[in-house]
Protein backbone atom coordinates (compact mmCIF):
# COMPACT_ATOMS: atom_id res chain seq x y z
CA UNK A 1 0.00 0.00 0.00
CA UNK A 2 1.36 3.43 -0.92
CA UNK A 3 1.65 6.04 1.79
CA UNK A 4 -0.81 8.96 1.92
CA UNK A 5 1.93 11.23 3.26
CA UNK A 6 3.54 13.67 0.83
CA UNK A 7 7.31 13.47 0.73
CA UNK A 8 8.73 16.10 3.02
CA UNK A 9 5.32 17.57 3.73
CA UNK A 10 4.65 15.75 7.00
CA UNK A 11 0.87 15.71 6.48
CA UNK A 12 -1.67 13.69 4.47
CA UNK A 13 -2.25 14.70 0.89
CA UNK A 14 -5.56 16.49 0.42
CA UNK A 15 -7.92 14.78 -2.02
CA UNK A 16 -8.86 16.66 -5.17
CA UNK A 17 -11.82 18.97 -4.75
CA UNK A 18 -15.28 17.65 -5.67
CA UNK A 19 -18.68 18.70 -4.36
CA UNK A 20 -20.91 15.88 -3.10
CA UNK A 21 -18.06 13.36 -2.97
CA UNK A 22 -18.12 10.15 -0.94
CA UNK A 23 -15.53 10.04 1.83
CA UNK A 24 -13.70 6.67 1.60
CA UNK A 25 -12.94 6.85 5.32
CA UNK A 26 -16.67 6.31 5.93
CA UNK A 27 -16.74 2.97 4.09
CA UNK A 28 -16.69 1.02 7.36
CA UNK A 29 -20.27 2.14 8.07
CA UNK A 30 -21.60 0.60 4.84
CA UNK A 31 -22.93 -2.95 4.33
CA UNK A 32 -20.17 -5.56 3.80
CA UNK A 33 -21.00 -6.12 0.11
CA UNK A 34 -20.63 -2.42 -0.64
CA UNK A 35 -17.42 -2.23 1.36
CA UNK A 36 -15.98 -5.02 -0.74
CA UNK A 37 -17.03 -3.35 -3.99
CA UNK A 38 -15.51 -0.02 -2.91
CA UNK A 39 -12.26 -1.71 -1.89
CA UNK A 40 -12.15 -3.56 -5.20
CA UNK A 41 -12.84 -0.34 -7.09
CA UNK A 42 -10.01 1.49 -5.32
CA UNK A 43 -7.65 -1.42 -6.00
CA UNK A 44 -8.52 -1.71 -9.69
CA UNK A 45 -9.32 1.88 -10.71
CA UNK A 46 -7.00 3.75 -8.38
CA UNK A 47 -7.29 6.79 -6.12
CA UNK A 48 -8.30 9.43 -8.69
CA UNK A 49 -11.84 8.12 -9.10
CA UNK A 50 -14.60 9.55 -6.89
CA UNK A 51 -18.06 8.33 -5.88
CA UNK A 52 -21.10 10.50 -5.16
CA UNK A 53 -23.05 10.77 -1.87
CA UNK A 54 -22.35 9.78 1.73
CA UNK A 55 -23.81 6.38 0.86
CA UNK A 56 -22.69 5.52 -2.69
CA UNK A 57 -25.23 4.19 -5.16
CA UNK A 58 -25.02 0.86 -6.99
CA UNK A 59 -27.16 1.56 -10.08
CA UNK A 60 -28.03 -1.33 -12.37
CA UNK A 61 -30.76 0.02 -14.69
CA UNK A 62 -32.29 3.25 -15.98
CA UNK A 63 -35.28 4.38 -18.00
CA UNK A 64 -36.44 7.94 -18.59
CA UNK A 65 -35.95 9.84 -15.32
CA UNK A 66 -35.84 6.65 -13.24
CA UNK A 67 -32.91 4.61 -12.00
CA UNK A 68 -32.97 1.31 -10.10
CA UNK A 69 -30.33 0.14 -7.67
CA UNK A 70 -29.09 -3.39 -7.06
CA UNK A 71 -31.82 -3.94 -4.43
CA UNK A 72 -34.58 -2.90 -6.83
CA UNK A 73 -35.22 0.53 -5.27
CA UNK A 74 -36.55 3.12 -7.71
CA UNK A 75 -34.75 6.48 -7.72
CA UNK A 76 -35.76 9.76 -9.36
CA UNK A 77 -32.87 11.23 -11.34
CA UNK A 78 -32.93 15.04 -11.15
CA UNK A 79 -29.24 15.45 -11.87
CA UNK A 80 -28.03 13.77 -15.06
CA UNK A 81 -28.07 15.81 -18.25
CA UNK A 82 -25.71 13.39 -20.01
CA UNK A 83 -28.82 11.39 -20.84
CA UNK A 84 -30.55 14.56 -21.96
CA UNK A 85 -33.60 12.82 -23.43
CA UNK A 86 -33.80 10.25 -20.63
CA UNK A 87 -32.05 7.02 -19.74
CA UNK A 88 -32.25 4.31 -22.44
CA UNK A 89 -34.45 6.36 -24.77
CA UNK A 90 -35.73 3.77 -27.27
CA UNK A 91 -35.11 5.92 -30.35
CA UNK A 92 -31.48 6.51 -29.44
CA UNK A 93 -30.96 2.85 -28.50
CA UNK A 94 -32.48 1.73 -31.81
CA UNK A 95 -30.42 4.19 -33.86
CA UNK A 96 -27.15 3.12 -32.22
CA UNK A 97 -28.01 -0.59 -32.50
CA UNK A 98 -28.99 -0.34 -36.18
CA UNK A 99 -25.89 1.64 -37.12
CA UNK A 100 -23.53 -0.53 -35.08
CA UNK A 101 -24.71 -3.68 -36.85
CA UNK A 102 -24.39 -1.92 -40.23
CA UNK A 103 -21.15 0.10 -40.16
CA UNK A 104 -18.90 1.83 -37.62
CA UNK A 105 -16.12 3.80 -39.26
CA UNK A 106 -14.49 7.22 -39.26
CA UNK A 107 -14.85 10.46 -41.21
CA UNK A 108 -12.13 9.75 -43.76
CA UNK A 109 -14.73 7.96 -45.84
CA UNK A 110 -17.75 9.69 -47.33
CA UNK A 111 -20.89 9.18 -45.28
CA UNK A 112 -24.10 11.19 -45.53
CA UNK A 113 -24.99 10.82 -41.85
CA UNK A 114 -22.30 13.20 -40.62
CA UNK A 115 -23.23 15.76 -43.27
CA UNK A 116 -26.95 15.62 -42.53
CA UNK A 117 -26.36 15.97 -38.82
CA UNK A 118 -23.86 18.82 -39.20
CA UNK A 119 -26.31 20.72 -41.40
CA UNK A 120 -29.17 20.36 -38.93
CA UNK A 121 -26.97 21.15 -35.93
CA UNK A 122 -25.58 24.34 -37.48
CA UNK A 123 -29.09 25.44 -38.48
CA UNK A 124 -30.06 25.58 -34.78
CA UNK A 125 -27.33 28.13 -33.99
CA UNK A 126 -27.57 30.96 -36.48
CA UNK A 127 -24.85 33.58 -36.52
CA UNK A 128 -21.26 33.13 -37.55
CA UNK A 129 -20.74 29.72 -35.99
CA UNK A 130 -24.01 28.48 -37.51
CA UNK A 131 -22.85 29.66 -40.93
CA UNK A 132 -19.49 28.02 -40.36
CA UNK A 133 -18.41 24.44 -39.83
CA UNK A 134 -18.99 21.53 -37.46
CA UNK A 135 -16.01 19.50 -36.21
CA UNK A 136 -16.51 16.33 -34.19
CA UNK A 137 -14.79 15.00 -31.07
CA UNK A 138 -15.63 12.37 -28.46
CA UNK A 139 -15.91 14.51 -25.32
CA UNK A 140 -16.50 18.08 -24.20
CA UNK A 141 -12.92 18.20 -22.94
CA UNK A 142 -11.70 17.40 -26.45
CA UNK A 143 -14.05 20.02 -27.87
CA UNK A 144 -12.66 22.74 -25.59
CA UNK A 145 -9.13 21.54 -26.28
CA UNK A 146 -9.74 21.88 -30.04
CA UNK A 147 -11.33 25.31 -29.56
CA UNK A 148 -8.20 26.45 -27.71
CA UNK A 149 -5.91 25.19 -30.49
CA UNK A 150 -7.95 27.01 -33.14
CA UNK A 151 -8.17 30.22 -31.11
CA UNK A 152 -4.42 30.31 -30.55
CA UNK A 153 -3.66 29.58 -34.19
CA UNK A 154 -6.09 32.25 -35.38
CA UNK A 155 -5.02 35.01 -32.98
CA UNK A 156 -1.34 34.22 -32.53
CA UNK A 157 -1.87 34.68 -28.78
CA UNK A 158 -1.97 32.24 -25.84
CA UNK A 159 -4.02 33.83 -23.05
CA UNK A 160 -7.37 32.51 -21.85
CA UNK A 161 -9.88 34.13 -19.49
CA UNK A 162 -12.40 32.06 -17.53
CA UNK A 163 -14.65 32.62 -14.54
CA UNK A 164 -13.36 31.91 -11.05
CA UNK A 165 -14.90 28.43 -10.63
CA UNK A 166 -15.19 27.37 -14.27
CA UNK A 167 -14.92 23.79 -15.45
CA UNK A 168 -13.99 23.24 -19.10
CA UNK A 169 -12.47 19.76 -19.16
CA UNK A 170 -9.96 17.23 -17.92
CA UNK A 171 -7.38 17.05 -20.70
CA UNK A 172 -3.93 18.46 -19.92
CA UNK A 173 -4.80 21.76 -21.60
CA UNK A 174 -8.40 22.20 -20.43
CA UNK A 175 -7.58 21.24 -16.83
CA UNK A 176 -5.25 24.24 -16.84
CA UNK A 177 -8.22 26.57 -17.37
CA UNK A 178 -10.66 24.68 -15.12
CA UNK A 179 -10.21 26.27 -11.67
CA UNK A 180 -13.10 24.27 -10.19
CA UNK A 181 -10.76 21.24 -10.14
CA UNK A 182 -9.25 22.80 -7.01
CA UNK A 183 -5.96 24.17 -5.73
CA UNK A 184 -4.09 20.90 -6.34
CA UNK A 185 -4.76 21.23 -10.08
CA UNK A 186 -2.48 24.04 -11.28
CA UNK A 187 -3.73 26.68 -13.70
CA UNK A 188 -1.69 27.63 -16.74
CA UNK A 189 0.50 30.72 -16.51
CA UNK A 190 -1.49 31.95 -19.51
CA UNK A 191 -4.82 31.76 -17.65
CA UNK A 192 -6.60 34.63 -15.91
CA UNK A 193 -9.78 34.43 -13.87
CA UNK A 194 -12.62 36.89 -13.48
CA UNK A 195 -15.01 36.70 -10.52
CA UNK A 196 -18.27 34.82 -10.68
CA UNK A 197 -21.06 37.15 -11.85
CA UNK A 198 -22.90 36.61 -8.58
CA UNK A 199 -26.36 38.06 -9.14
CA UNK A 200 -27.30 37.18 -5.55
CA UNK A 201 -24.62 39.37 -3.97
CA UNK A 202 -23.69 41.99 -6.60
CA UNK A 203 -26.51 44.50 -7.30
CA UNK A 204 -28.05 43.73 -10.68
CA UNK A 205 -27.79 47.35 -11.85
CA UNK A 206 -24.02 47.19 -11.33
CA UNK A 207 -23.32 43.63 -12.43
CA UNK A 208 -22.75 44.08 -16.17
CA UNK A 209 -20.35 47.01 -15.78
CA UNK A 210 -18.62 45.26 -12.85
CA UNK A 211 -18.10 42.05 -14.82
CA UNK A 212 -16.95 43.89 -17.96
CA UNK A 213 -14.35 45.83 -15.99
CA UNK A 214 -12.93 42.62 -14.54
CA UNK A 215 -12.58 41.22 -18.07
CA UNK A 216 -10.81 44.39 -19.23
CA UNK A 217 -8.46 44.19 -16.26
CA UNK A 218 -7.46 40.61 -17.02
CA UNK A 219 -6.93 41.38 -20.69
CA UNK A 220 -4.48 44.09 -19.65
CA UNK A 221 -2.74 41.61 -17.35
CA UNK A 222 -2.32 39.10 -20.19
CA UNK A 223 -0.98 41.78 -22.50
CA UNK A 224 1.40 43.07 -19.84
CA UNK A 225 2.87 39.58 -19.45
CA UNK A 226 3.26 39.10 -23.19
CA UNK A 227 0.54 36.49 -23.63
CA UNK A 228 -2.25 38.52 -25.21
CA UNK A 229 -5.82 37.24 -25.33
CA UNK A 230 -6.63 34.22 -27.48
CA UNK A 231 -10.09 33.55 -26.04
CA UNK A 232 -12.58 34.10 -23.29
CA UNK A 233 -14.26 30.74 -22.62
CA UNK A 234 -17.57 30.91 -20.80
CA UNK A 235 -20.52 28.72 -19.88
CA UNK A 236 -23.36 31.25 -20.20
CA UNK A 237 -25.25 29.71 -17.27
CA UNK A 238 -22.10 29.72 -15.10
CA UNK A 239 -22.75 26.17 -13.99
CA UNK A 240 -19.69 25.45 -11.89
CA UNK A 241 -19.70 28.94 -10.43
CA UNK A 242 -23.15 28.39 -8.91
CA UNK A 243 -25.70 28.63 -11.78
CA UNK A 244 -26.27 32.31 -12.56
CA UNK A 245 -28.65 32.78 -15.48
CA UNK A 246 -29.46 36.50 -15.25
CA UNK A 247 -29.06 39.24 -16.31
CA UNK A 248 -29.07 38.15 -19.93
CA UNK A 249 -27.49 41.45 -21.00
CA UNK A 250 -24.31 40.47 -19.17
CA UNK A 251 -22.28 38.88 -21.97
CA UNK A 252 -22.88 41.05 -25.05
CA UNK A 253 -20.62 43.91 -23.83
CA UNK A 254 -18.00 41.35 -22.79
CA UNK A 255 -17.99 39.81 -26.28
CA UNK A 256 -17.24 43.22 -27.74
CA UNK A 257 -14.42 43.85 -25.26
CA UNK A 258 -12.88 40.49 -26.11
CA UNK A 259 -12.98 41.14 -29.86
CA UNK A 260 -11.57 44.64 -29.48
CA UNK A 261 -8.59 42.98 -27.78
CA UNK A 262 -8.17 40.60 -30.72
CA UNK A 263 -9.53 37.55 -28.89
CA UNK A 264 -12.33 35.10 -29.62
CA UNK A 265 -15.53 34.48 -27.68
CA UNK A 266 -15.93 30.74 -27.04
CA UNK A 267 -19.36 29.64 -25.78
CA UNK A 268 -19.01 26.42 -23.80
CA UNK A 269 -22.40 24.73 -24.24
CA UNK A 270 -21.30 21.37 -22.84
CA UNK A 271 -23.56 21.72 -19.78
CA UNK A 272 -26.05 24.44 -20.74
CA UNK A 273 -26.83 23.54 -24.36
CA UNK A 274 -29.27 21.30 -26.22
CA UNK A 275 -32.50 23.00 -25.01
CA UNK A 276 -31.50 22.89 -21.34
CA UNK A 277 -32.59 26.51 -20.75
CA UNK A 278 -36.04 25.89 -22.26
CA UNK A 279 -36.00 29.30 -23.93
CA UNK A 280 -33.54 28.49 -26.72
CA UNK A 281 -31.57 25.55 -28.01
CA UNK A 282 -28.34 27.17 -26.78
CA UNK A 283 -27.46 29.06 -23.64
CA UNK A 284 -25.60 31.80 -25.53
CA UNK A 285 -28.79 32.62 -27.44
CA UNK A 286 -30.39 33.84 -24.21
CA UNK A 287 -27.73 36.56 -24.14
CA UNK A 288 -28.21 37.54 -27.76
CA UNK A 289 -24.54 36.99 -28.61
CA UNK A 290 -22.81 35.58 -31.68
CA UNK A 291 -19.87 33.39 -30.56
CA UNK A 292 -16.81 32.70 -32.68
CA UNK A 293 -16.72 29.08 -31.48
CA UNK A 294 -19.38 26.97 -29.75
CA UNK A 295 -18.29 23.83 -27.90
CA UNK A 296 -20.61 20.88 -27.35
CA UNK A 297 -20.50 17.75 -25.23
CA UNK A 298 -22.35 15.74 -22.58
CA UNK A 299 -25.99 15.70 -23.78
CA UNK A 300 -25.18 15.44 -27.49
CA UNK A 301 -25.55 11.66 -27.84
CA UNK A 302 -27.67 10.87 -24.78
CA UNK A 303 -24.83 8.99 -23.13
CA UNK A 304 -22.93 7.93 -26.23
CA UNK A 305 -19.51 9.69 -26.30
CA UNK A 306 -19.95 12.27 -29.03
CA UNK A 307 -19.09 15.98 -28.88
CA UNK A 308 -17.78 18.74 -31.11
CA UNK A 309 -17.57 22.39 -32.01
CA UNK A 310 -19.25 24.83 -34.35
CA UNK A 311 -16.80 27.44 -35.59
CA UNK A 312 -16.98 30.51 -37.82
CA UNK A 313 -15.41 29.91 -41.23
CA UNK A 314 -12.87 32.72 -41.05
CA UNK A 315 -11.75 31.61 -37.59
CA UNK A 316 -10.85 28.07 -38.67
CA UNK A 317 -9.70 28.80 -42.21
CA UNK A 318 -5.97 29.19 -41.54
CA UNK A 319 -5.96 26.38 -38.97
CA UNK A 320 -7.57 24.08 -41.53
CA UNK A 321 -5.02 25.09 -44.15
CA UNK A 322 -1.99 24.70 -41.88
CA UNK A 323 -3.05 21.69 -39.80
CA UNK A 324 -4.66 18.32 -40.20
CA UNK A 325 -7.51 17.51 -37.84
CA UNK A 326 -8.68 13.96 -37.44
CA UNK A 327 -10.32 12.03 -34.63
CA UNK A 328 -10.79 8.31 -35.13
CA UNK A 329 -13.99 8.14 -33.09
CA UNK A 330 -15.17 11.76 -33.32
CA UNK A 331 -18.06 11.87 -35.79
CA UNK A 332 -17.94 8.15 -36.58
CA UNK A 333 -21.10 6.64 -38.04
CA UNK A 334 -22.43 5.29 -34.73
CA UNK A 335 -21.67 8.52 -32.86
CA UNK A 336 -23.53 10.53 -35.48
CA UNK A 337 -26.49 8.13 -35.32
CA UNK A 338 -26.73 8.70 -31.56
CA UNK A 339 -26.43 12.46 -31.96
CA UNK A 340 -29.00 12.59 -34.75
CA UNK A 341 -31.53 10.54 -32.78
CA UNK A 342 -31.02 12.76 -29.72
CA UNK A 343 -31.54 15.95 -31.75
CA UNK A 344 -34.64 14.43 -33.36
CA UNK A 345 -36.14 13.51 -29.98
CA UNK A 346 -35.53 17.00 -28.56
CA UNK A 347 -37.44 18.42 -31.55
CA UNK A 348 -40.17 15.80 -31.96
CA UNK A 349 -41.04 15.48 -28.27
CA UNK A 350 -41.03 19.24 -27.65
CA UNK A 351 -38.42 18.96 -24.93
CA UNK A 352 -37.46 22.64 -24.94
CA UNK A 353 -41.08 23.48 -24.19
CA UNK A 354 -41.18 20.78 -21.51
CA UNK A 355 -38.03 22.19 -19.92
CA UNK A 356 -39.64 25.62 -19.82
CA UNK A 357 -42.92 24.36 -18.40
CA UNK A 358 -41.59 21.87 -15.84
CA UNK A 359 -38.72 24.15 -14.84
CA UNK A 360 -41.25 26.87 -13.97
CA UNK A 361 -43.15 24.38 -11.77
CA UNK A 362 -39.94 23.50 -9.93
CA UNK A 363 -38.82 27.08 -9.40
CA UNK A 364 -42.24 28.18 -8.17
CA UNK A 365 -42.39 25.20 -5.81
CA UNK A 366 -38.96 25.96 -4.35
CA UNK A 367 -39.88 29.64 -4.00
CA UNK A 368 -42.87 28.50 -1.95
CA UNK A 369 -40.58 26.37 0.22
CA UNK A 370 -38.32 29.40 0.75
CA UNK A 371 -41.17 31.12 2.59
CA UNK A 372 -41.02 28.33 5.21
CA UNK A 373 -37.34 27.53 5.32
CA UNK A 374 -34.70 30.18 6.00
CA UNK A 375 -31.94 27.98 4.56
CA UNK A 376 -33.08 28.90 1.05
CA UNK A 377 -31.47 32.22 0.19
CA UNK A 378 -32.04 32.40 -3.56
CA UNK A 379 -33.73 30.41 -6.30
CA UNK A 380 -32.51 30.93 -9.86
CA UNK A 381 -32.48 29.12 -13.14
CA UNK A 382 -33.87 28.75 -16.63
CA UNK A 383 -35.68 25.75 -17.98
CA UNK A 384 -34.53 22.55 -16.32
CA UNK A 385 -31.37 24.10 -14.89
CA UNK A 386 -31.99 25.35 -11.36
CA UNK A 387 -29.69 26.59 -8.63
CA UNK A 388 -30.85 26.92 -5.02
CA UNK A 389 -28.55 28.96 -2.78
CA UNK A 390 -28.34 27.49 0.72
CA UNK A 391 -27.32 29.94 3.43
CA UNK A 392 -26.82 29.97 7.18
CA UNK A 393 -27.85 33.63 7.47
CA UNK A 394 -30.30 34.95 4.92
CA UNK A 395 -29.70 38.59 5.79
CA UNK A 396 -25.92 38.25 5.48
CA UNK A 397 -26.23 35.82 2.53
CA UNK A 398 -23.69 33.52 4.14
CA UNK A 399 -23.04 30.39 2.07
CA UNK A 400 -23.64 27.10 3.91
CA UNK A 401 -21.99 24.19 2.10
CA UNK A 402 -22.54 21.85 5.04
CA UNK A 403 -26.30 22.31 4.99
CA UNK A 404 -26.34 21.92 1.20
CA UNK A 405 -24.49 18.60 1.57
CA UNK A 406 -27.02 17.50 4.20
CA UNK A 407 -29.88 18.32 1.83
CA UNK A 408 -28.27 16.53 -1.14
CA UNK A 409 -27.70 13.39 0.93
CA UNK A 410 -31.12 13.67 2.56
CA UNK A 411 -32.74 13.69 -0.86
CA UNK A 412 -30.64 10.68 -1.85
CA UNK A 413 -32.15 8.85 1.18
CA UNK A 414 -35.60 9.87 -0.12
CA UNK A 415 -34.77 8.39 -3.54
CA UNK A 416 -34.13 11.68 -5.35
CA UNK A 417 -30.78 12.59 -6.91
CA UNK A 418 -29.40 16.12 -7.20
CA UNK A 419 -25.92 17.54 -6.52
CA UNK A 420 -24.23 20.77 -5.44
CA UNK A 421 -22.11 23.40 -7.16
CA UNK A 422 -20.32 26.70 -6.52
CA UNK A 423 -17.04 27.35 -4.75
CA UNK A 424 -18.40 26.67 -1.22
CA UNK A 425 -20.54 23.79 -2.53
CA UNK A 426 -23.65 25.53 -1.22
CA UNK A 427 -25.81 25.74 -4.36
CA UNK A 428 -28.18 22.85 -4.98
CA UNK A 429 -27.76 21.78 -8.60
CA UNK A 430 -31.00 20.50 -10.11
CA UNK A 431 -30.48 19.39 -13.70
CA UNK A 432 -32.70 16.45 -14.67
CA UNK A 433 -33.16 14.86 -18.09
CA UNK A 434 -35.31 17.01 -20.36
CA UNK A 435 -38.18 14.51 -20.13
CA UNK A 436 -38.72 15.40 -16.44
CA UNK A 437 -42.47 15.74 -15.88
CA UNK A 438 -44.74 17.77 -13.62
CA UNK A 439 -45.32 14.60 -11.55
CA UNK A 440 -41.55 14.20 -11.20
CA UNK A 441 -41.33 17.83 -10.09
CA UNK A 442 -44.00 17.22 -7.44
CA UNK A 443 -42.07 14.22 -6.11
CA UNK A 444 -38.86 16.24 -5.89
CA UNK A 445 -40.60 19.15 -4.15
CA UNK A 446 -42.26 16.86 -1.63
CA UNK A 447 -38.98 15.18 -0.79
CA UNK A 448 -37.15 18.52 -0.58
CA UNK A 449 -39.78 19.82 1.85
CA UNK A 450 -39.34 16.76 4.06
CA UNK A 451 -35.54 17.08 4.05
CA UNK A 452 -35.61 20.80 4.84
CA UNK A 453 -38.04 20.15 7.69
CA UNK A 454 -35.70 17.52 9.13
Secondary structure, DSSP 8 states (H G I E B T S, - for coil): ---SB-TTT-SB------TTB--GGGGGGS-HHHHHHHHHHHHHH-TT---BSSS---EEEEEBTEEEETT--EEEE-S--TTTT-BT-HHHHHHHHHHHTT----TTS--HHHHHHHHHHHHTT-HHHHTSEEEEESSHHHHHHHHHHHHHHHHS--EEEEETT----SSHHHHTT-GGG-TTS---TTEEEE----TTTS-HHHHHHHHHHHHHHHHHHHHHTT--EEEEEE-TT-TTTT-----TTHHHHHHHHHHHTT-EEEEE-TTTTTTTTSSSSSHHHHTT---SEEEE-GGGGTTS--EEEEE-HHHHHHHHHH-----SSTT-HHHHHHHHHHHHHHHHTTHHHHHHHHHHHHHHHHHHHHTT-TTEEEEEEETTEEEEEEEEETTTTEE-HHHHHHHHHHHHHTTEE-EEESTTS-EEEE---TT--HHHHHHHHHHHHHHHH-
